[in-house]
């Protein structure tokens, strides 16, 4: 299987088999000096916007490599889209959720500053945290050889969630809910899975979000960690939407 390298500045949609694609900068440096990619090896290059090109490395330099393309794969954006609204959590639990959700095919990620979040992204830390998640997403895309690179939004408060998710069907993962996620049927709207922090979504937040149309749902009888609830729900939706 080919290793995937990403360069969002490339326009791969216009590339045809037989063409040469040049990968440069930090991504090429990583391929050549860290992964030890050499001429004659088979790799893939993606633009993060639905196109992957596969081929054989023709040449390498310190910060550049050239790929002779023999296959071009174009993947349409998934519809309906799935957005993970992941509450900030202590340790690396939120990061583990983001990584797994990306590998499972999530289309967008919204960091959520829930009222019970122990971790706080404030001031310069907000953008630093978003960039950290974006890096995790990028590496997970490469590991899973995905054609689309999910966007990580700026950190969002509960008050901002409804506006940010306007038009989407909000599903609150809540262990006390009576409705099961497995009973949810797609209605054409994009889906937003809202996952709380270690202490769960507060009653006030549930009340506020459900008043805006959000639907509380549960995965089953057990209570999952914030690091596993989102990925588990995405797996359920992948089956329901025919992605799997």
Buried (B, 14 or more C-beta within 10 A) or exposed (E): EBBBBBBEEBEBEEBEEEBEBBBBEEBBBBBBEEEEBEEEBBBBBBBBBBBBBBBBBBEBEEBBBBBBBEEBBEEEEBEBBBBBBBBBBEEEBBBBBBBBBBBBBBBBBBBBBBBBBBBEBEEEEBEEBBEBBBEBBBEBBBEEBBBBBBEBBEBBEBEBBBEBBEEBBBBBBBBEBEEEBEEBEBEEEBBBBBBBBBBBBBEEBBEBBBEEEBBBBBBEEEEBEBBBBBBBBBBBBBEBBEEE
